[in-house]
Amino acid sequence: MPTLRSNKSRKPSIIGITMGDAAGIGPEIILRALDSEEIKKLGARFLIIGDKRVIKDNSKRLNIPLSGQTDILDLSNINYKFTLGKINKRLGRAAVGYIEKGVELARKRKIDALVTAPINKQAMNLAGYNYPGHTQLLTELTGAEDVAMMFSSSFLNVTLVTTHLPLKEVSSLLTRQRIYRTIKLSREFFKKHFKKEVKVGVAGFNPHAGEKGLFGSEEKEIEKAVEKAKREGIKVEGPLPADVLFHQAYLKKYEVVIAMYHDQGLIPFKMLAFDKGVNITLGLPIMRTSPDHGTAFDIAGKGVANPGSMIEAIKMAEFLSKNS
């Protein structure tokens, strides 16, 4: 990802930040991020969308003051008899409420971008929201047609063709059109926000990109998608063996990698950028970013959560709000 340089001539952005699951590290990393010099010097305004008591409790317990650049939109939708680090369907329901309000504010242009703190997918599903994650919920709330998850860092940029689903179901979803749309969304993102063309490397699905059909046939659809993208002037190559492609992308031969499934893309990405990576949802009518990790229930409340990914997500949201 190129260095982020905002257009300082415009008025300060207002960045909405959903609190996430109250039993996880969301409130802590929000407070730590907003208290960091990196975020303070952006000159933006911030609106935490969540439960004021939870934020205030975390601020007091962790001795992290609430930034003067920050307001809280208090939805007061939590029953306070909950345990940190434990799945709770009421907290899952509350977390969805923050996202719904954040999307509403973004669509009404009350905020310029939305950053979402981690939610617990099991808690959300127990509450009756049968989504595998943020992306699918955001897609429905905004009415978007084509979306993709891109994970961005100074090391790698990776866009996923498929996301949270059993591995055995991936093959049937690797259609020419789906792969092509993922390539196109990735190219359009960089062209719109960074004013540049990027070179895209597309991973194969099978070992060694199928070895010309020896290890599988999925690469035929990938080849068709790549050829279609090339005809439209996109700088793209593939299908390429994934074990080679990620090394080449790390060396900057490719600026974006298109991965066929979740772990193919995120294992190398998180090995390099776990505390610095940003999840960006491509194709939404609003700007949305998030940290690249989950609720981390195992360390919730211990005061040791690393805010690095949240800091990067806020910086990216502020940049996108001024460069669109």
N, C-alpha and C positions, 0 to 999 in steps of 0.2 A: 504494500500500500504506500503511495507517495506521502510525503510529509504533509500534514494537515495545516493549511493556512487559510484562516477565515477571512472573509471580506469585512474588514473592520469599519467600513464606511456606513454600514447599516446599523439600525438600532439593535440593542442587545436582544438576543434570542431568549425566548421563554421555553425551557425544557421541562416537560412533565416526566416524572419518575414514579412508576407504580411500585408499591412497597413489597410486592411478592408475598410469599407465605410467611406469616408472622413467626412461625416456629423454626424458620431457617435463618440463614445469615443475611437475608435481604436488608433488613433495617440497619444492621451493623455496617455492611459495605456501602450502603447509601451515605450514612453519616460520615464514615471515614473518607469516602471519595469527596464529598462536598466540603470537608474540612481540609482537603489537600491543597497545596499551593498551585498545583497544575490546574485544578478546576477553578479556584478563586480568580486566577489571572485571566480566565476566559472572559470575565465581565458579563456573563449571562445571568439570567434569573432562573430560579428553579422552583418547581411546584411538586412536592411529594404528594402523591395520591394514595391515601391509605388511612390508617387509624392513628390519630394524634397521640393517644395515650401510649400506644406501642412505641412510636418514635421517641416520645419524651422519656419513657422508661428506659429504652436503650441508651439514649443520650446521657441520662443520669448514671446508669449502671456502668457504662463504658467510659464515662468522663470525656465524652466527645461533644463539644458545643454545637448547637445548630447554627449553621452559617447564616449570616445576616442577609445573604442573597436568596434565602430560601423561605418559602411559605409552605404550609401544609393544608391540603384540602382534606378535611376530616370527614370520612364516611362513617366512622363509628359503627362498624358492622362486625365487631368481634366480641364473642363471649370470653371474658378474661380468664376463665378457668381452663387454661391450656398449658401444655408442657412443651418447653423448647426441645426440638429434636424429635418430636413425635408426630406421626401422621394424624391429622384431624380434619374430618370432612367439612366442619364449619369454617375452618381456616381456608380450605380449598375453595369454598363458596365465596368467602370474603375476597380472596385473591382474584377470582374472576370478576368480581364487582369493580375492583380497581382498574382492571384492564378495560372493561366496558366503559367506565368513565373516562379513562385516558383516551380511548379511541374517539369517544364523543367530543372531547375537547379538541383533539387534533383535527377532526373533520370540520369542526366549527371555527377552526383557526384561532382558538383561544390559547393554544400552545403551538410552538413551531416544530417540535419533534417529541417523540415519546421514547423513553428508555424504560425497559421492563426488568425489574429485579426477578430473581428465580422463583418459579412456582413448583409445587410438588405435583407431578402428574397423577399419582395415585390418590392424593387428597382431592384433587379436582374431579377425578372420575367418581370417587365415592360420593361427592356432592351432586352427582348427576350430570356433569359436563363431560361427555364422552369424546374428548379430543386427545390426541397423542402429545399435544404440546401447544405452546403459544401460537405457532405459525398457523395452524389450522383454525384456531379460534379467531385470530386476527383476520384471516382470509374471509371467514363468514361475516364477521362484524363490519368489514369494510366493503364487502361485495366484490372483492378482487377476483380476477379470472386466472391469471398466470402469476404464480409466486414461486420463489425459491429461497432457500437458506444459503447465505454466503457467510463464510467465516473469514475474517480479515485480520491481518497482522503485518508487521514489517518483514516477517519471514515468508509467509505464504498467504495467498488468497484462494479459498476453496469453495466452490459452489456445489451443492448436492442435487443430484437428479431425483433421488428418493430419500426419505428421511426416516421417521420412526415407524418401522414395520418389521415383521419377521423376515429374516434373510431369505427364507424359502419363497417369499412372495416377490422379491426384487426383480427376478428375471422377466416375469410377465409384464412388468411395468416399464421396461426399457424399450419404449417405442421410439421410432425416428422423431416424431413430433415432440414428444416429451423432452428428449435429449436436446433437440434443436432449440426449443423454447428456453431451456436452461442456459445454453450457450448465448442466445440472443439477449436474455435478461442480464447476464454478466457483462456482456459488451456494452449494452446500453447504460448500465450503471456507471461505468468508468467514463464513457463518452459524455454523459450528462453532468456528472458531479466533478470530474477531474479533467474534462476537456481533452481527453487523449484516447487514442486507440491502444488496445492491449493485445498481446499475443496469448491465445488461449490454447492450453493443452488438455486434451480429452482422454481420460483413462479408459482402458479396456475393462471389461467385467471379469474375464477369466484370467488365469495365470498367463503371462507372456502375451496378453491381448489376444488369447485364443489360438495362437500359432496357426493362422490361416484356416481355422475351423477344426483343428485337431483337438482342442480342448473345449469346444462349445461354439454355438452359433450366434450368441448375442451381439458379437462384434459387427455383424452384418447391419443391424439397425443403427449402431453407433456410426459406422462408415457413411450410411445414407444421411444421417443428421449432420455430420461434418461436411459432407459435400454440399448439402443445401446451404449451410452457413457460409461456406466458401463462395458460393455463387452470389451471395449478398454482400460480398466484400469483407467479411469478417476474417481476421487473421487467426486461423485455427488449424490445429493438427491433431490427428488421432484416427482410430484408437491407438493409444500407446500403452506399453506395459506399465502398470501403476508403480511398481517398485523402482523403475528407472525415472518415470515422469516426475515423481515428487522430489527426487534428488535434483533433476534438471530445473525444476521450478524454484527450489531453494537457491540454486545458483543463478536465478533470474533469467533463464532462457524463456520461461513462460511466466506471465504475470498473474494468470488465473488458471487454476486446475478445475476441471469438471469431473467430479467423482460420482460413480454410479450408485453408491450406497453409503450410509451413515459412517460406519467404522472405516471404510476404505479412505474416506476423506479426513475424518476427525482424529484417528490415531496419530498420523504424522503431524497434523496441525497442532494438536494439544501437546505432543512431545516437545514442540518448539515454542509454543505461545500460550500455554495454559493460563498464565496470569496476565497476559497482554492481549489476548484475542477478543474480537468483537463479533457478535452474531448480528448480521444485517438482513432484514427481510426485503428481498427484491420484489418489485411488482405491486406493492401496496400503494394506495393513493395518499398515504401519510408516511412520514419518516419514522422508522422504528429501528432501534438497536437494543442490544442486551449483552450482558456478560456471556462468556462462552461456557459457563459452568452451571451447576445446579444449586439446590438449597443447602447442601453440605450439612445435613442434620447432625452428623457426627461431631461437628465442632461448634454448632449453634450455641450461643451464649457464653462461649469460653473466651471471647475477646481476642481471638487469634486469626480471624478471617482476613485474607489478603484482598484489598480493594482494587488491585491493579486492573483487572478486567472491567470492573465497573467504571473506573476512571477513564479507560480507553473508550468504553461505550458512550459515556457522556461527551467526551471530546469529539467522537465521531458524529454524534447526534447534533452537536452545536455546529460542526463544520457543514454537515449536510443541510442544515436549516438555512445556511447562508450561501450555499453553493449549489443551488438547484435551478 
